[in-house]
Amino acid sequence: MIEEPSVRTTGYGQNSFRFEAARVWNSLPPDLRRSDNYNEFRRLVRTWTGPKCKCSLCRL
């Protein structure tokens, strides 16, 4: 697991790439995180239907 960085503001801190990247990585299923082969990881990520990203970039 990746530790989510501490943030001081909800508007900017929780919408930052660092915060969202850690949140999404931690929400991946364990078998996907343990994948040691890049092509296998890509295949699994493409079929994964994880949480919707709430960052401002993904809402465009």
C-alpha positions as CSV (number, residue, x, y, z in Angstrom):
1,M,0.0,0.0,0.0
2,I,1.1,3.5,-0.7
3,E,0.6,6.0,2.1
4,E,-1.8,8.8,1.1
5,P,-0.1,12.2,1.6
6,S,-1.5,14.5,4.2
7,V,-3.3,17.4,2.8
8,R,-4.4,20.8,4.3
9,T,-7.1,21.7,1.9
10,T,-9.9,19.7,0.3
11,G,-10.1,21.8,-2.8
12,Y,-6.5,21.5,-3.9
13,G,-4.9,18.8,-1.7
14,Q,-7.4,16.0,-2.2
15,N,-7.6,16.8,-5.9
16,S,-3.8,16.6,-6.4
17,F,-2.2,13.9,-8.6
18,R,-0.2,12.6,-5.6
19,F,-3.3,12.1,-3.5
20,E,-5.4,10.6,-6.3
21,A,-2.6,8.3,-7.5
22,A,-2.1,6.8,-4.0
23,R,-5.9,6.4,-3.6
24,V,-6.3,4.6,-6.9
25,W,-3.3,2.4,-6.4
26,N,-4.5,1.4,-3.0
27,S,-7.9,0.5,-4.4
28,L,-6.5,-2.0,-6.9
29,P,-7.1,-5.6,-6.2
30,P,-4.1,-7.4,-4.6
31,D,-3.5,-9.7,-7.6
32,L,-3.2,-6.7,-9.9
33,R,-0.8,-4.9,-7.5
34,R,1.4,-8.0,-7.2
35,S,1.7,-8.4,-11.0
36,D,5.4,-8.4,-11.9
37,N,4.9,-8.6,-15.6
38,Y,4.1,-5.3,-17.4
39,N,1.9,-6.8,-20.1
40,E,-0.1,-8.8,-17.5
41,F,-0.5,-5.6,-15.5
42,R,-1.8,-3.7,-18.5
43,R,-4.2,-6.5,-19.4
44,L,-5.6,-6.6,-15.8
45,V,-5.9,-2.8,-15.6
46,R,-7.9,-2.6,-18.8
47,T,-10.4,-5.1,-17.4
48,W,-10.5,-3.5,-13.9
49,T,-13.6,-1.4,-13.2
50,G,-12.4,0.5,-10.2
51,P,-13.6,3.6,-8.5
52,K,-14.4,6.7,-10.5
53,C,-11.6,9.2,-10.3
54,K,-12.8,12.5,-8.7
55,C,-9.9,14.7,-9.8
56,S,-10.6,17.7,-12.0
57,L,-8.6,16.3,-14.9
58,C,-10.8,13.2,-15.2
59,R,-14.0,15.3,-15.1
60,L,-13.1,17.1,-18.4
